[in-house]
Structure formats: C-alpha cells, structure tokens
Amino acid sequence: MTSRTHWRIVVISVLAGLLAFSISHTVSARLAPPPPPPWVNPDGTVDFSKMPACIPVVGRTGQPILNSKGQPYCVPREQLLTLPPPPPQSDVYGGRPPLVPEESVQAAPQAPTPRDLP
C-alpha cells in the first residue's frame, strides 16, 4: 500500500466516526425525556398554585392536539385531579349482582348454529 492509500483510509475512518457520533447524538437527543412542567418541583411533588386551569394534550409526536377550531385541546385541571368513584361494595353473600326476573330480560332471536342441529 502506498502512503496515499493510508491517508484515504484514515480520512474515511475519521469521517465515518464523526458520522456515527453525529447520528448517535441526534438519536439520544430525540429519546431524552422532556423537561418537567413548571408546576412540578425537583423532588416530583406538584405545586397546585402554579398549575394552569387547563392542561394541553399532546400527541405521540409531542405536538399539541388541536380541536376543530384549530386551538390546542385542553383538559380541565379538576378533571385530572379528581379521583374516580369507588367500586361498588360487595354484599355479605359473595358480591353477586341482583337477580333479574326472566320476563324482564329480552334476548334477540338467534339463528341456530350447526352445533345445535341434530
């Protein structure tokens, strides 16, 4: 090999290394989590006095979801902070649902299946 060939190999290797570094840096920057909102303290607790009344919703790409008027879709703070209703309490007899009389149940007629035929 000549010295010219060695230089080509060195230059190509350096350029390939820079390209790999640039791609890995770009990918890691895209995968980095977004910064916390201003109402979340560094210890992870929420300061409700700084929380906005309406919180925008973002999609998979991180862009805000727009409503039919072209404005960002927002969820009211109260809707996010309220707890769901508790599950129904089971009764003493095993939590079975109440029985419904047969005459009040109306089932749609069904065509017989091949298994039902003799």
C-alpha positions as CSV (number, residue, x, y, z in Angstrom):
1,M,0.0,0.0,0.0
2,T,1.1,3.5,-0.7
3,S,1.0,6.4,1.7
4,R,-1.8,7.8,-0.4
5,T,-4.0,4.8,0.3
6,H,-3.2,5.0,4.1
7,W,-4.3,8.6,4.1
8,R,-7.6,7.7,2.3
9,I,-8.3,5.0,4.9
10,V,-7.5,7.4,7.8
11,V,-9.8,10.2,6.3
12,I,-12.6,7.8,5.6
13,S,-12.3,6.3,9.1
14,V,-12.4,9.7,10.7
15,L,-15.4,10.8,8.6
16,A,-17.3,7.5,9.4
17,G,-16.6,8.1,13.1
18,L,-17.9,11.6,13.0
19,L,-21.0,10.5,11.2
20,A,-21.6,7.7,13.7
21,F,-21.1,10.2,16.6
22,S,-23.5,12.7,15.0
23,I,-26.2,10.1,14.4
24,S,-25.9,8.7,18.0
25,H,-26.0,12.2,19.4
26,T,-29.1,13.1,17.4
27,V,-30.9,9.8,18.4
28,S,-30.1,10.3,22.1
29,A,-31.3,13.9,21.9
30,R,-34.7,12.7,20.5
31,L,-35.0,10.0,23.2
32,A,-34.3,12.3,26.1
33,P,-37.3,12.9,28.3
34,P,-38.9,16.3,28.1
35,P,-38.2,18.8,30.9
36,P,-40.8,18.7,33.8
37,P,-43.6,21.3,33.7
38,P,-43.1,24.4,35.8
39,W,-45.6,23.2,38.4
40,V,-43.6,20.1,39.2
41,N,-40.9,20.6,41.8
42,P,-37.5,18.9,41.5
43,D,-38.5,16.3,44.1
44,G,-41.5,15.3,42.0
45,T,-44.2,16.9,44.0
46,V,-46.9,19.1,42.4
47,D,-47.4,22.8,43.3
48,F,-51.1,23.2,42.6
49,S,-50.8,27.0,42.9
50,K,-48.6,27.1,39.7
51,M,-50.7,24.5,37.8
52,P,-52.7,26.0,34.9
53,A,-56.5,25.8,34.9
54,C,-56.4,23.9,31.6
55,I,-53.7,21.5,30.6
56,P,-52.9,21.0,26.9
57,V,-52.9,17.5,25.4
58,V,-50.0,16.4,23.2
59,G,-49.9,13.5,20.7
60,R,-47.3,10.9,20.0
61,T,-45.0,13.3,18.2
62,G,-45.0,15.8,21.1
63,Q,-47.1,18.3,19.2
64,P,-50.3,19.7,20.7
65,I,-53.5,18.1,19.6
66,L,-55.8,20.7,18.0
67,N,-59.6,20.8,18.2
68,S,-61.9,21.6,15.3
69,K,-61.3,25.3,15.7
70,G,-57.5,24.9,15.4
71,Q,-56.9,25.7,19.1
72,P,-55.0,23.3,21.4
73,Y,-57.2,20.7,23.0
74,C,-57.1,21.2,26.8
75,V,-58.3,19.1,29.8
76,P,-59.6,21.0,32.8
77,R,-57.4,20.7,35.9
78,E,-60.3,19.5,38.0
79,Q,-60.9,16.5,35.7
80,L,-57.3,15.4,36.1
81,L,-57.2,15.8,39.9
82,T,-60.5,14.2,40.9
83,L,-60.5,10.6,41.9
84,P,-62.7,8.1,40.2
85,P,-65.7,6.9,42.0
86,P,-65.1,3.9,44.4
87,P,-66.1,0.5,43.1
88,P,-69.5,-0.8,44.2
89,Q,-69.4,-2.5,47.6
90,S,-70.0,-6.2,47.6
91,D,-72.7,-7.6,49.8
92,V,-72.3,-10.2,52.5
93,Y,-73.4,-13.0,50.2
94,G,-70.4,-13.1,47.8
95,G,-71.0,-9.9,45.8
96,R,-73.3,-11.4,43.3
97,P,-75.3,-9.0,41.2
98,P,-79.1,-8.9,41.9
99,L,-81.2,-11.4,40.1
100,V,-83.4,-10.0,37.3
101,P,-86.7,-11.8,36.6
102,E,-86.7,-13.7,33.3
103,E,-89.7,-12.0,32.0
104,S,-87.9,-8.6,32.1
105,V,-84.9,-10.0,30.0
106,Q,-85.4,-9.7,26.3
107,A,-83.0,-11.6,24.1
108,A,-82.7,-11.1,20.4
109,P,-83.7,-14.2,18.4
110,Q,-80.7,-16.1,17.2
111,A,-80.3,-18.4,14.2
112,P,-79.3,-22.0,15.1
113,T,-75.7,-22.9,14.6
114,P,-74.6,-26.2,13.0
115,R,-73.7,-27.5,16.5
116,D,-77.4,-27.0,17.6
117,L,-78.8,-29.1,14.8
118,P,-79.2,-32.9,15.3
